[in-house]
Amino acid sequence: MMKDRRDTVKTLAKLDDEKATLQAKISKIEKQESDAYELALASGWSQSELKKMGFTRKTGPRRAKKTKDDSTTITPNNGQEASAQTTPQRE
């Protein structure tokens, strides 16, 4: 009786490992797909053209556009970090 119980748990553990392996592969492929989509956009394809062919941007975090940051980070003698906005000097 104990052997049967043990075998069912072994089967469950094996399937759980296989599922984790497949989920890791899917995550890797989704990352590659996202990179390929971004590359297609960068090479001149529009989102509407890609959509007409059946390719859509997957939901999730998008790459942030680079923006100019006018703030400066200063570290005073006490080691705490503080941010300061750079502003034009007035006379």
Secondary structure, 3 states (H helix, E strand, C coil): CHHHHHHHHHHHHHHHHHHHHHHHHHHHHHHHHHHHHHHHHHCCCCHHHHHHCCCCCCCCCCCCCCCCCCEEEECCCCCCCEEEECCCCCC
